[in-house]
Amino acid sequence: MFSNYLIGLREGLEASLVVCILVAYLVKTDRRDALKPVWIGIGVAVGISLGFGFALEFGSQELTFKAQEALGGSLSILAVGLVTWMVFWMRRTARHLKAELHGKLDAALQLGTGALVATAFLAVGREGLETSLFVWTSVRASGDGSQEPLIGALLGIVTAVVLGYLFYRGALRINLSKFFTWTGGMLVIVAAGVLAYGFHDLQEADFLPGLTNKAFDISTAIPPDSWYGTLLKGIFNFQPDPTVLQVTVWALYLVPTLTLFLWPTRLGGGTEKTPAPVREKVEEA
């Protein structure tokens, strides 16, 4: 549940920041007439993201077991690729996000209503589609059939919306650099578990060999149905009896990716400047 809460919070907060910047800029420049197309674009993006999630969930139920495993494994790998790109992209561009969105919005204002709708849709839609895909693959990886992973993701999104509103009203400050570094690092760990489980799905679909070749089995020490086994499963997608391929993929992804992601931080901040708190970003819009 925690891992999905983190996904919802991280992706939801990115979308909330985008909305704050767009709305604040239009209000500050006295272009309130352009708010309606922007909200329409945001609404369409949210609707399509929800539809995509429902399509993944209910569409996959009509497939055979092996087809479900093949689809789930393939989409897990895709989701991990998208999330990995997203955390590195946000770390690199967080300082320039406001200027980038302002430039796109200025161009859209000159082109008209359709361009405004498209700008808002593209700005928010990417986050929404990534969230739907990664939450779906993470829920599949949890494998317990409960609603807790989905509830966790929804609570994360609700928290992000509340924080976004507080940012816009100027009631809350947050250091974006530290927030995206910590949450990004945790998401990389979650993604490693999703990736390993995705390869396990492909093994169950007979796309990859080695399903019976276990790296280890500590089910007696950490029973999957125990509270601590459930906790490890929910946070890290931990499996007490992974295959050799799963462990290999997990290590090959996690170690270099997490090292590269945290490297500027470990050097004491590197060459990147710490971005201003969110309140200052919104007020300067």
C-alpha positions in Angstrom: 0.0 0.0 0.0 2.8 2.4 0.9 4.6 2.0 -2.5 1.3 2.8 -4.3 0.7 5.8 -2.0 4.2 7.0 -3.0 3.4 6.6 -6.7 0.2 8.5 -6.4 1.8 11.2 -4.2 4.8 11.7 -6.5 3.0 11.7 -9.8 0.0 13.6 -8.4 2.2 16.3 -7.0 4.0 16.8 -10.3 0.6 17.2 -12.0 -0.6 19.5 -9.2 2.5 21.7 -9.6 1.9 21.9 -13.3 -1.7 23.0 -12.7 -0.6 25.6 -10.1 1.9 27.1 -12.5 -0.5 27.3 -15.4 -3.4 28.7 -13.4 -1.2 31.2 -11.4 0.3 32.5 -14.6 -3.0 33.2 -16.2 -4.3 34.9 -13.1 -1.2 37.0 -12.7 -1.3 38.1 -16.4 -5.0 38.9 -16.2 -6.0 36.2 -18.7 -8.7 34.6 -16.6 -10.7 34.1 -19.8 -8.2 31.4 -20.7 -8.8 29.4 -17.5 -11.8 27.5 -18.9 -9.9 25.9 -21.9 -7.0 25.0 -19.5 -9.5 23.3 -17.1 -11.1 21.5 -20.0 -7.7 20.2 -21.1 -6.9 19.1 -17.5 -10.3 17.4 -17.2 -9.8 15.5 -20.5 -6.4 14.4 -19.4 -7.8 13.0 -16.1 -10.7 11.3 -17.9 -8.4 9.6 -20.5 -6.0 8.5 -17.7 -8.8 6.9 -15.7 -10.2 5.3 -18.9 -6.7 3.9 -19.6 -6.5 2.4 -16.2 -10.0 0.8 -16.5 -9.1 -0.6 -19.9 -6.0 -2.2 -18.5 -7.8 -3.7 -15.6 -11.0 -5.0 -17.2 -9.6 -5.6 -20.7 -6.9 -8.0 -19.4 -9.5 -10.1 -17.6 -10.8 -11.4 -20.9 -7.4 -12.9 -21.8 -6.0 -16.4 -21.1 -3.7 -16.8 -18.1 -0.6 -16.9 -20.3 -1.7 -13.9 -22.3 -2.4 -12.0 -19.0 1.1 -12.8 -17.8 2.7 -11.8 -21.1 0.8 -8.5 -21.1 1.5 -7.8 -17.5 5.2 -8.6 -17.8 5.6 -6.4 -21.0 3.7 -3.5 -19.5 5.7 -3.8 -16.2 8.9 -3.4 -18.2 7.4 -0.4 -20.1 6.2 1.2 -16.8 9.6 0.9 -15.2 11.2 2.5 -18.3 8.8 5.4 -18.1 9.1 5.9 -14.4 12.9 5.8 -14.6 12.9 8.4 -17.3 10.4 10.5 -15.3 12.5 10.6 -12.1 15.7 11.6 -14.0 13.8 14.1 -16.1 12.2 15.8 -13.1 15.5 16.0 -11.2 17.1 17.7 -14.2 14.3 20.1 -15.2 12.6 21.0 -11.9 14.4 24.3 -11.8 13.2 25.2 -15.3 9.7 23.8 -15.1 8.0 27.1 -14.6 9.8 28.9 -17.5 9.1 25.9 -19.8 5.4 25.9 -19.0 5.2 29.7 -19.4 6.7 29.5 -22.8 4.3 26.9 -24.0 1.4 28.8 -22.5 2.4 32.1 -24.2 2.5 30.3 -27.5 -0.9 28.6 -26.9 -2.5 32.0 -26.0 -1.5 33.3 -29.4 -2.9 30.3 -31.2 -6.3 30.2 -29.5 -8.6 28.0 -27.4 -7.7 24.7 -29.0 -4.0 25.2 -28.3 -4.7 26.1 -24.7 -6.7 22.8 -24.3 -3.9 20.8 -25.9 -1.2 22.5 -23.8 -3.0 21.7 -20.5 -3.9 18.2 -21.7 -0.3 17.3 -22.7 1.1 18.8 -19.5 -1.1 16.8 -17.2 -1.9 13.8 -19.4 1.6 12.4 -19.4 1.6 12.2 -15.6 -1.8 10.7 -15.6 -1.0 7.9 -18.1 2.2 7.1 -16.3 0.4 6.9 -13.0 -2.3 4.6 -14.4 0.2 2.2 -16.0 2.6 2.1 -13.0 -0.1 1.7 -10.4 -1.7 -1.1 -12.5 1.6 -3.0 -12.8 2.4 -2.4 -9.2 -1.0 -3.8 -8.1 -0.4 -6.8 -10.3 3.0 -7.3 -8.7 1.4 -7.2 -5.2 -0.6 -10.3 -6.2 -2.8 -10.4 -3.1 -6.0 -9.5 -4.9 -6.9 -6.9 -2.2 -8.0 -3.3 -2.8 -5.2 -1.9 -0.5 -2.8 -1.0 -3.4 -5.5 0.9 -5.2 -6.6 2.7 -2.1 -3.0 3.6 -1.4 -2.6 5.2 -4.8 -5.9 7.1 -4.5 -4.8 8.4 -1.0 -1.5 9.5 -2.5 -3.3 11.4 -5.3 -5.7 13.0 -2.8 -2.8 14.1 -0.7 -1.1 15.6 -3.8 -4.2 17.5 -4.7 -4.5 19.0 -1.2 -0.8 19.9 -1.2 -1.2 21.5 -4.6 -4.0 23.6 -3.4 -2.0 24.7 -0.3 0.9 25.6 -2.6 -1.3 27.7 -4.8 -2.8 29.5 -1.8 0.7 30.2 -0.5 0.1 28.3 2.8 2.9 25.7 2.3 6.5 25.7 1.3 8.5 22.7 0.2 12.1 22.2 -1.2 11.5 20.6 -4.6 15.0 19.4 -4.9 15.0 17.3 -1.7 11.4 16.1 -2.3 12.1 14.8 -5.8 15.4 13.3 -4.8 14.0 11.3 -1.8 10.8 10.2 -3.6 12.7 9.5 -6.8 15.1 7.2 -5.0 12.3 5.4 -3.3 10.5 5.0 -6.6 13.6 3.5 -8.2 13.5 0.8 -5.4 9.8 0.2 -6.0 10.4 0.0 -9.8 13.2 -2.6 -9.3 10.6 -4.9 -7.6 8.0 -4.3 -10.4 10.7 -5.0 -13.0 11.7 -8.3 -11.4 8.0 -9.3 -11.1 7.5 -8.4 -14.7 10.2 -10.8 -15.8 8.6 -13.4 -13.5 5.3 -12.9 -15.5 7.2 -13.4 -18.7 8.6 -16.6 -17.3 5.1 -17.8 -16.3 3.9 -17.0 -19.9 6.7 -19.2 -21.2 8.3 -16.2 -23.0 11.5 -16.7 -20.9 13.0 -19.8 -19.4 14.1 -20.6 -15.8 10.8 -20.5 -13.9 11.8 -23.4 -11.7 15.4 -22.2 -11.3 15.1 -20.5 -7.9 17.8 -18.3 -6.6 16.8 -19.0 -3.0 13.7 -19.9 -0.9 13.2 -18.3 2.5 9.4 -18.8 2.7 9.8 -20.5 6.0 11.7 -17.6 7.5 9.5 -14.9 5.9 6.1 -16.4 5.2 4.3 -14.5 2.5 1.1 -14.4 4.6 2.9 -13.0 7.7 2.5 -9.4 8.6 6.2 -8.7 7.9 6.1 -10.7 4.7 3.0 -8.7 3.6 4.8 -5.4 4.6 7.9 -6.3 2.5 5.6 -7.3 -0.4 3.6 -4.1 -0.2 6.6 -1.8 0.0 9.3 -3.5 -2.1 7.4 -6.2 -4.0 9.5 -8.6 -2.1 9.2 -12.3 -3.1 10.7 -15.0 -0.8 11.3 -17.5 -3.6 12.5 -15.5 -6.6 14.0 -17.1 -9.7 17.7 -16.5 -10.7 16.5 -14.3 -13.5 14.5 -12.1 -11.2 17.3 -11.5 -8.8 19.7 -10.8 -11.6 17.4 -8.3 -13.3 16.6 -6.6 -9.9 20.3 -6.1 -9.1 21.3 -5.1 -12.6 18.6 -2.4 -12.6 18.7 -1.2 -9.0 22.4 -0.8 -8.3 23.5 1.3 -11.4 20.2 3.3 -11.6 20.1 4.3 -7.9 23.8 5.1 -8.0 23.4 7.4 -11.0 20.3 9.0 -9.6 21.8 9.8 -6.2 25.3 10.6 -7.5 24.9 14.5 -7.6 23.4 14.4 -4.1 26.2 12.3 -2.7 28.7 14.8 -4.1 27.0 17.5 -1.9 24.6 18.9 -4.5 26.8 18.7 -7.6 26.4 21.6 -10.0 22.6 21.8 -9.5 21.2 24.7 -7.5 18.5 24.1 -5.0 15.2 25.3 -6.4 13.2 27.9 -4.6 10.3 26.7 -2.5 7.1 26.1 -4.3 5.3 29.1 -2.8 7.9 31.4 -4.3 7.6 29.7 -7.7 3.8 30.2 -7.7 3.9 33.8 -6.5 6.5 34.8 -9.1 4.3 33.3 -11.9 
